[in-house]
Structure formats: C-alpha cells, structure tokens
Amino acid sequence: MTDTYLIEGPALISFSGGRTSAYLLKHVLDAYGGTLPANVITCFANTGKEMPQTLDFVRNCGERWNVPIIWLEYDPAGETQRKFRIVDHQSASRQGEPYETLLRERKYLPNPVTRFCTTTLKIRVMRDYARSLGWEHWTNAIGLRYDEARRVAKIKDQRERWETTAPLYDAGVTKERIAAYWAEQPFDLALPNIGGKTPAGNCDLCFLKSAKTISALLRADPSLADWWIRMEEEARPSKPLGAVFRKDRPSYRQLKEAVERQHDLDFGERDGLAECFCHD
C-alpha cells in the first residue's frame, strides 16, 4: 500500500484543508520517510471564505508534520500566467477578498453550471504556481476516496498539463477509514464530521451545499450569510430581475430570513451538489 503514495515528481498535492486531503498528505509523507522530495509540493488555495477552523487545521498539519504547505490566493494583479500571491496563516484573507475580487472582475455570479469560482480561485491558482516553478507537465494528487468512484472516473477524462491521480482511491480508502484515523490523532479539524462529511468545510455557505446544510450552518452563525447576500445584491444592477448563485431555490437573504423565522428550507438530497474540486 505504501507504494500507492510514492508519487513521482514533479507532483503537486492539492490540499483542500479537509480531513481527507490531510490524510493523503500524511500518507505521502510517511511513504517518503517523513520528508517530501524537492519536486513534490503541497498547495492550499484560499478563497477567503474558508472557515477559520480550516485555516487553523492547514497551519497545524504543516507545523505538526514539519511539511511546507504553500498557501496561495488569487491575485489578478499578477503577471500573465501568474495570477496568484503567496500568503500564510497570518496574512491569509478571511473576509472573502479573493472571491469578491473575482466577482467584481467577472461582473456576474458563478452557478452550478458555470463554476468559474472553483476554476479560477483554486485550479488555475495552483496551475500558475506550478508553472512559475518551470514545470510544464506534472502529477496532481487529489484526495478522492474509494467510495467516490464516480468522481474519480470524471478526472480520468480531463485534458490538462497535469495528470490527476487519486492515491486514496487506489489504496481503497473509505470515509470510514478517514474518520477512524482522525479519531486516533492528537489533533483534528475543529469542524463536525457528520457521516463522513464536513458540512462547514471549504467555502462556508458554498452554493453547491444544500439548503438544509446551509440552514443548519446559519442556525449556528447567521452572520455567515452576510457576504453571500451582499454579493447577490451588488450584482443586481447588471441583472434587474435578480442575481443569485442558484436560480432553483431562494436567495441567501431568503435563506437567512427563513432560519430567523425558525423555518428551515429543505429541497431534498438532490439540492446538494458536491461534485466540485473544492469539496473534500
């Protein structure tokens, strides 16, 4: 099984900030005796909308395992093919700044069909960083498990500069094994694990999350909706009939108001769209 984690460089380990990708990083580290080769790097792309617990977890993994993790953020002011800046736990954006910059640049909102947020804020940021190292082709290791076979099948069809691999899938790792592993560790991601999923993980109220999940998060902290409400309402002048991240359900203001009235909105399981690079 150890050979599964011996990723040949040049290679980039995509660390989403969740338990699964952290498990992947630790096992690649262990396979190399605790130190990654110079041409195998780990990157975390921060959108500014990650929960603070996620940022703390990324920092803790780097410090506890003594592994360098490159923190990246989208920066349109960068040179051509270098639209990123390097930050760290202290300087990382926490008010959605990279995401908001992208929305002001595009002048419209992403949606489940046009997910340019994922493409620009994460995939291209990591791509640009890899190319800044002089890499033309590389391996991209992501944390997809054995119980995510459909998502693994999709990545096999991608045509990019990099070859995407899923070592956890190849090793037969399931969400149950991930949960058991973290239950035994001296530290963990300080966000609830519910059935192998972390509802608050990645962008806090990502529009791919179900209304039921968002309602639960808003019950704990209604202020989480404020940024999403502002983005929808600021986009309206260019779209008088209403600008929303999703047309198939109420706006973020309506979701927040429903929770404040103690009336959670639930549109069923199909409302949650987790097929996204961001999700862990």
C-alpha positions in Angstrom: 0.0 0.0 0.0 2.9 2.4 0.7 3.9 2.3 -3.0 0.5 3.9 -3.8 1.6 7.0 -2.0 5.1 7.3 -3.7 4.0 10.0 -6.1 6.7 10.5 -8.7 7.6 14.2 -9.2 7.2 16.7 -10.3 4.0 16.5 -8.4 1.5 18.8 -6.6 -0.6 17.5 -3.7 -3.8 19.5 -3.6 -4.7 20.2 0.0 -8.3 21.4 0.3 -8.0 21.9 4.1 -10.2 19.0 4.9 -9.6 15.7 6.7 -9.4 13.6 3.5 -6.7 15.6 1.7 -4.8 15.9 5.0 -4.9 12.1 5.3 -3.5 11.9 1.8 -0.7 14.3 2.6 0.3 12.4 5.8 0.5 9.1 4.0 2.6 10.5 1.1 4.9 12.0 3.8 5.1 8.6 5.6 5.8 6.8 2.3 8.8 9.1 1.8 10.1 8.7 5.4 8.6 12.0 6.7 10.1 14.4 4.1 8.8 15.2 0.7 11.2 15.2 -2.3 12.0 18.7 -3.6 9.9 18.2 -6.6 6.7 17.1 -4.7 4.9 20.1 -3.2 1.7 20.7 -1.3 -0.5 23.7 -2.1 -3.6 25.1 -0.3 -5.6 27.7 -2.3 -7.5 30.0 0.0 -10.7 31.7 -1.4 -11.1 33.9 1.7 -14.4 32.1 2.5 -13.0 29.1 4.3 -13.9 28.7 7.9 -11.2 29.8 10.4 -11.0 26.3 11.7 -10.0 25.2 8.2 -7.1 27.7 8.2 -6.0 26.6 11.6 -6.1 23.0 10.5 -3.9 23.7 7.5 -1.4 25.5 9.7 -1.4 22.7 12.3 -0.8 20.0 9.7 2.2 21.9 8.4 3.6 22.5 11.8 3.0 19.1 13.4 4.2 17.1 10.4 7.0 19.5 9.6 6.0 19.8 6.0 5.9 23.0 3.9 2.5 23.9 2.7 2.3 26.7 0.1 -0.7 29.0 0.8 -2.0 30.6 -2.4 -4.6 33.2 -3.2 -6.0 34.5 -6.5 -4.4 37.9 -7.5 -5.4 39.3 -10.8 -2.6 41.9 -10.5 0.0 39.2 -11.1 1.8 38.8 -14.3 0.4 36.7 -17.2 0.1 33.1 -16.1 1.0 34.2 -12.5 -2.4 35.3 -11.1 -1.6 34.4 -7.6 0.1 35.6 -4.4 1.7 33.6 -1.7 0.3 34.1 1.8 0.4 32.3 5.2 -1.9 31.6 8.1 -1.4 35.1 9.4 -1.8 37.0 6.2 -4.5 34.8 4.6 -7.7 36.5 3.6 -10.7 35.9 5.9 -13.4 38.2 4.5 -13.8 36.7 1.1 -11.4 39.1 -0.6 -10.0 36.9 -3.4 -13.5 35.6 -4.2 -15.0 39.1 -4.2 -12.2 40.4 -6.4 -13.0 37.7 -8.9 -16.8 38.5 -8.9 -16.1 42.2 -9.4 -13.8 41.3 -12.3 -16.3 39.0 -14.0 -19.4 41.2 -13.2 -21.6 38.2 -12.7 -22.0 35.3 -10.2 -20.9 31.7 -10.6 -23.6 29.0 -10.5 -23.8 25.2 -10.6 -23.3 25.1 -14.3 -20.6 27.9 -14.6 -18.4 27.3 -11.6 -15.7 29.7 -12.5 -15.0 30.3 -8.8 -13.5 26.8 -8.5 -11.6 27.0 -11.8 -10.1 30.5 -11.1 -9.6 30.6 -7.3 -8.2 27.1 -6.9 -7.4 25.1 -10.1 -5.7 27.9 -12.1 -4.0 29.4 -9.0 -2.3 26.0 -8.3 -1.6 25.6 -12.1 0.0 29.0 -12.2 2.1 28.3 -9.2 3.4 25.0 -10.7 4.2 26.8 -13.9 6.1 29.5 -12.0 8.4 26.7 -10.9 9.2 25.9 -14.5 7.0 22.9 -14.6 5.4 22.1 -18.0 3.8 18.8 -17.0 3.2 17.3 -13.6 1.1 14.9 -11.5 -1.7 16.4 -9.5 -2.6 14.3 -6.4 -6.1 14.9 -5.0 -8.0 13.4 -2.1 -10.7 11.3 -3.7 -11.6 8.2 -1.8 -12.6 4.6 -2.9 -16.2 5.5 -2.2 -16.1 8.4 -4.7 -15.6 6.2 -7.8 -17.8 8.4 -10.0 -15.7 11.5 -9.3 -12.5 9.5 -9.9 -13.9 8.4 -13.3 -14.5 12.0 -14.3 -11.0 13.2 -13.6 -9.7 10.5 -15.9 -11.3 12.3 -18.8 -9.6 15.7 -18.1 -7.1 17.0 -20.6 -4.7 19.3 -18.8 -1.0 20.0 -18.4 -1.1 17.7 -15.4 -2.1 14.1 -14.8 -4.6 13.8 -11.9 -4.2 10.9 -9.6 -6.3 9.7 -6.7 -4.0 7.6 -4.4 -6.7 7.1 -1.8 -9.0 5.6 -4.3 -6.2 3.3 -5.5 -5.5 2.3 -1.8 -9.1 1.5 -1.2 -9.5 4.2 1.5 -13.1 5.0 2.5 -14.7 7.8 4.6 -14.9 5.3 7.5 -11.2 4.8 7.5 -10.6 8.5 7.4 -12.9 9.1 10.4 -11.2 6.3 12.3 -7.8 7.7 11.6 -8.6 11.2 12.9 -10.3 9.8 15.9 -6.9 8.4 17.0 -4.8 11.6 16.3 -3.7 14.2 18.8 -5.3 17.0 16.7 -8.1 17.3 14.2 -10.1 19.7 12.1 -12.3 21.5 14.6 -15.5 21.2 12.4 -18.1 18.5 12.9 -17.8 15.3 10.9 -21.3 14.1 10.0 -21.4 10.7 8.3 -18.0 11.2 6.8 -18.8 14.7 5.5 -17.8 18.2 6.9 -20.8 20.4 6.2 -18.9 23.6 7.2 -15.8 22.6 5.2 -14.4 24.6 2.2 -16.3 27.8 1.4 -18.7 28.3 4.3 -22.0 28.6 2.5 -21.0 27.4 -0.9 -23.9 27.4 -3.3 -23.3 23.7 -4.1 -24.3 22.9 -0.5 -27.9 22.0 0.1 -30.4 24.5 1.6 -30.7 22.1 4.5 -27.0 22.2 5.2 -26.9 26.0 4.8 -29.8 26.4 7.2 -28.0 24.3 9.8 -24.9 26.4 9.5 -27.0 29.6 9.7 -28.6 28.5 12.9 -25.2 28.3 14.4 -24.0 31.6 12.9 -26.5 33.8 10.9 -23.7 36.2 10.0 -22.2 33.7 7.6 -24.9 34.7 5.1 -24.0 38.4 5.1 -21.2 38.1 2.5 -23.3 35.9 0.1 -26.2 38.3 0.5 -24.1 41.3 -0.3 -22.6 39.6 -3.4 -26.0 38.7 -4.8 -27.4 42.2 -4.1 -24.4 44.1 -5.5 -24.7 42.1 -8.7 -28.3 43.1 -9.3 -27.8 46.4 -11.2 -26.4 44.4 -14.1 -29.3 41.9 -13.8 -32.5 43.7 -12.7 -34.6 40.6 -12.4 -32.3 39.3 -9.7 -28.8 38.0 -9.4 -28.4 34.8 -7.4 -25.9 32.0 -7.2 -28.7 29.5 -7.8 -32.0 30.0 -9.6 -33.5 26.8 -8.4 -34.0 27.9 -4.8 -34.4 31.1 -2.7 -31.7 33.8 -2.4 -29.2 33.9 0.5 -31.3 36.7 2.1 -34.4 34.5 1.9 -32.5 31.5 3.3 -31.3 33.6 6.3 -34.7 35.1 6.9 -36.3 31.6 6.8 -33.9 30.4 9.5 -34.6 33.5 11.6 -38.2 32.6 11.4 -37.2 29.1 12.5 -38.3 27.7 9.2 -35.5 25.7 7.6 -35.7 25.1 3.8 -35.1 21.6 2.6 -35.3 20.8 -1.1 -34.2 17.2 -0.8 -30.9 15.4 -1.3 -30.5 16.5 -4.9 -30.3 20.1 -3.8 -26.7 19.4 -2.6 -24.3 19.4 -5.5 -20.9 18.2 -4.1 -19.3 17.4 -7.5 -16.7 20.1 -7.2 -12.9 20.3 -7.0 -13.2 22.3 -3.8 -15.0 19.6 -1.8 -13.2 17.2 0.5 
